[in-house]
Amino acid sequence: MTKERIDKKKLFYEKTYELTLLTEPTKWTDCIDIRCNICGNEFTRTCRSLTCQSGIKCPECKHKESVRRRLEKKRERNKRNRIEKNMELYGMPYSPISGRYIKTPEDEVKKTFEEQYPEWEYAGGYKNCDSPIMIKCKSCGTVIQKSFVTIRKNRALLPCKECAARAKAAARKAAEEERAARAEEKRRQYEESFVDKTCKICGKPFRTRKQRQVCCSPECAHKANLRYATKKKDRRFGRPAKIHWRDIALRVGNMTCQLCGKLCDENDYTVDARGTIICGDNFPSVDHIVPAALGGTDTWDNVQLAHRSCNSKKSAHSMVMFVTDQASMNF
C-alpha cells in the first residue's frame, strides 16, 4: 500500500464524510483512530475499511439518523390513522393545505354527540373542532363546559357531579334506613324473648329472658336455694318436707290468721343495709296446731296460717292452752 494512495483516501474521507483520521497507517491490516467532525465521537476502524464502497460513517450519527427516520415514519403513520378514524367516525375531512379539520355543521355535531353520549344533551357553543362546547345533563339539568377534543376523540365522559352527589346521598339514606330497620328488628326480637313469670318465693310478677329462672331477684333466689337444700336434707334423712305459708294460703284461699282472725300482710317486712329481711308482726307464718315440741308433724291437717307475732305468743302451747291464756288476759 503506497503512501500516496493512503493520503488520497484520507483526503477523500475528510471532505466527503466529515471525518478526521487521527493515525497514519502503514499497511492494510493496521487500525486507525477516526474522529467525527459533527459530534466529536472517536472510534476505531481497520485500514481496509477505507476501500469499502459504502464508506465509513460515525456510529453515533448513524444511530441518530435512524432514530429520526423511525420517528418521522411513526408520526406520518399516526397522522394517517387519525385522519382515517375521524373520517369514519365524524365525517370530518382533513385539509392538506391548512393542516386542520374542516368545520362540521352544528346539526351534525349535535346528532353525533347525542348518539355517542345518551345521558347528555348538546347545549351549544360549537365553533370548530378544537373549541369547547356546552353540554347539559338530562337527569338534573346541570350545564357544564367540555372540550370538543374529548368528543372528537371518542373519550369517556365522567358522570354528572350533581347526579353523583344525589345518588350518593340516596345510597347513604337507604343504608341508614336499612340499619334502622335491622336495629328495630333486633329490638323487637329482644322484647319478644322476654317471658312473664311469677316468683315462686315472693309471688311478684317479673319478666325474664331465661327459661329456667323462677325467682325475681337474687334475694329470692338465695331463699329458694336454702329451701331446696333443706328439702334435700329432709329427703336424705327421711323427714317429711316442710310446708310454706304461701302453700297454705293458696290451699285455703285467704290470708286470715287462724289465731286472731285478722288478715296477714305479706309486705310487712324491711331489708337492712346488709340485705337481711326483717319480718314484721303481721307477716304470715306457719303455725303447728299440735306444736312440734309436743310431737306435732308437718302435715296438712296439723298446720295453719298465723301472724308472726301470734305464732310467737302461742309458742309451744296447744290451742286449748293458747285460747285459755288469751281469754284470761282479755278478762
Beta strands, then each sheet from edge to edge (+ up, - down):
strand 1: 19-21
strand 2: 31-36
strand 3: 42-46
strand 4: 120-124
strand 5: 132-137
strand 6: 143-147
strand 7: 195-198
strand 8: 205-208
strand 9: 269-271
strand 10: 277-279
strand 11: 284-288
strand 12: 303-307
sheet 1: 1+ 2- 3+
sheet 2: 4+ 5- 6+
sheet 3: 7+ 8-
sheet 4: 9+ 10-
sheet 5: 11+ 12-
end
